Amino acid sequence: MFNCIMVPVDLTHADRLAKALKVAGELAAHFGARLVYVGVTAATPSAIAHTPQEYGERLASFAKAQGLAVGAEASAHPVVTHDPAVDLDPALIKAVEETGADLVVMASHIPGLAEHFWPSNGGTIAARAKVSVMVVR
């Protein structure tokens, strides 16, 4: 049913992604799908990496470990933007096409006051992506 599952990840908050990572891994194992972990970063140094190349290496290590944990083929797809906070949604939608994903599994965040004014990333991706999107809370 699914061949490629895209999993957006924020390496800074990887500890908060456990449930979504588990769901993505179980779906990949069930359907024999490959996993693509997508991370969006800036070209400037961050808490995770000093350069985009270093970020790509960290994301690749993360993807490899996740793939080994669930027994699925896994790869990394780093995306570099000028401002990840502003460019996140368009970058993820573009990554769906670039990776050939036919399902996106992404973590939700706990809703709060901000959602009354701005849509969530998961909601925006679900509304705009041309593939199925599962938002895991």
C-alpha positions as CSV (number, residue, x, y, z in Angstrom):
1,M,0.0,0.0,0.0
2,F,2.8,2.4,0.9
3,N,6.3,2.4,-0.6
4,C,8.0,5.4,0.8
5,I,7.2,7.0,4.2
6,M,8.5,10.5,4.9
7,V,9.1,11.3,8.5
8,P,9.9,15.0,9.3
9,V,12.2,15.2,12.3
10,D,13.6,18.0,14.4
11,L,16.9,16.6,15.7
12,T,16.8,19.3,18.5
13,H,13.7,17.7,19.9
14,A,14.2,14.0,18.9
15,D,13.2,12.9,22.4
16,R,9.6,14.2,21.7
17,L,9.2,12.2,18.5
18,A,9.2,8.7,20.0
19,K,5.5,7.9,19.3
20,A,5.6,9.2,15.7
21,L,8.9,7.4,15.0
22,K,7.4,4.1,16.4
23,V,4.3,4.5,14.2
24,A,6.4,5.2,11.1
25,G,8.7,2.2,11.8
26,E,5.8,-0.2,12.3
27,L,4.1,1.0,9.1
28,A,7.4,0.6,7.2
29,A,7.9,-2.9,8.5
30,H,4.2,-3.9,7.8
31,F,4.2,-2.6,4.2
32,G,7.9,-3.2,3.4
33,A,8.2,0.5,2.8
34,R,11.4,2.6,2.9
35,L,11.7,5.4,5.4
36,V,13.0,8.9,4.6
37,Y,13.8,11.2,7.5
38,V,13.6,14.8,6.5
39,G,15.2,17.5,8.6
40,V,15.1,21.3,7.8
41,T,18.0,23.4,8.9
42,A,19.6,26.8,8.2
43,A,23.0,27.3,6.7
44,T,24.1,29.0,9.9
45,P,25.4,27.1,13.0
46,S,22.9,25.7,15.4
47,A,22.8,23.7,18.6
48,I,22.8,20.5,16.5
49,A,25.4,21.2,13.8
50,H,27.9,23.9,12.8
51,T,27.4,23.5,9.0
52,P,24.8,22.0,6.7
53,Q,27.2,19.2,5.9
54,E,27.5,18.3,9.6
55,Y,23.7,18.5,9.9
56,G,23.3,16.1,7.0
57,E,25.7,13.6,8.6
58,R,23.8,13.8,11.9
59,L,20.5,13.3,10.1
60,A,22.0,10.3,8.2
61,S,23.2,8.7,11.4
62,F,19.8,9.2,13.0
63,A,18.1,7.7,9.9
64,K,20.5,4.7,9.9
65,A,19.8,4.0,13.6
66,Q,16.0,4.3,13.1
67,G,16.1,2.0,10.1
68,L,18.2,-0.6,11.9
69,A,15.8,-0.5,14.9
70,V,12.8,-1.4,12.8
71,G,14.5,-3.5,10.1
72,A,13.6,-1.1,7.3
73,E,15.5,0.7,4.6
74,A,16.1,4.2,5.8
75,S,17.7,7.3,4.4
76,A,18.1,11.0,5.2
77,H,17.0,14.0,3.3
78,P,18.4,17.2,4.7
79,V,16.9,20.5,3.5
80,V,18.7,23.8,4.0
81,T,16.6,27.0,4.1
82,H,17.3,30.6,5.0
83,D,14.8,30.6,7.9
84,P,13.5,27.1,8.9
85,A,10.8,28.7,11.2
86,V,9.3,30.5,8.2
87,D,10.2,28.0,5.4
88,L,9.3,24.8,7.2
89,D,5.9,24.0,5.7
90,P,6.9,24.8,2.1
91,A,10.1,22.9,2.5
92,L,8.3,19.8,3.8
93,I,5.8,19.9,1.0
94,K,8.6,20.2,-1.5
95,A,10.4,17.3,0.2
96,V,7.3,15.1,-0.3
97,E,7.8,15.4,-4.1
98,E,11.6,15.2,-3.9
99,T,11.6,12.0,-1.9
100,G,8.8,10.3,-3.8
101,A,6.9,9.7,-0.5
102,D,3.4,8.4,-0.6
103,L,2.8,8.8,3.1
104,V,3.9,11.4,5.6
105,V,4.0,10.4,9.3
106,M,4.8,13.3,11.6
107,A,4.6,14.2,15.2
108,S,2.1,16.7,16.5
109,H,2.6,19.2,19.2
110,I,0.3,19.9,22.1
111,P,-2.2,22.4,21.0
112,G,-2.3,25.8,22.7
113,L,-3.4,29.3,22.3
114,A,-1.2,29.9,19.2
115,E,-3.3,27.4,17.2
116,H,-6.2,29.8,17.4
117,F,-4.2,32.2,15.2
118,W,-1.7,30.1,13.3
119,P,-2.2,26.6,11.9
120,S,-0.1,23.8,13.0
121,N,2.6,22.4,10.8
122,G,0.8,19.0,10.7
123,G,-2.4,20.6,9.7
124,T,-0.8,22.7,7.0
125,I,1.1,19.7,5.5
126,A,-2.1,17.6,5.6
127,A,-4.0,20.3,3.8
128,R,-1.4,20.9,1.1
129,A,0.4,17.7,0.5
130,K,-0.9,15.5,-2.4
131,V,-0.3,12.3,-0.3
132,S,-1.7,10.9,2.9
133,V,-0.5,12.5,6.1
134,M,-0.7,10.9,9.5
135,V,-0.2,13.3,12.4
136,V,0.6,11.4,15.6
137,R,-0.1,13.1,18.9
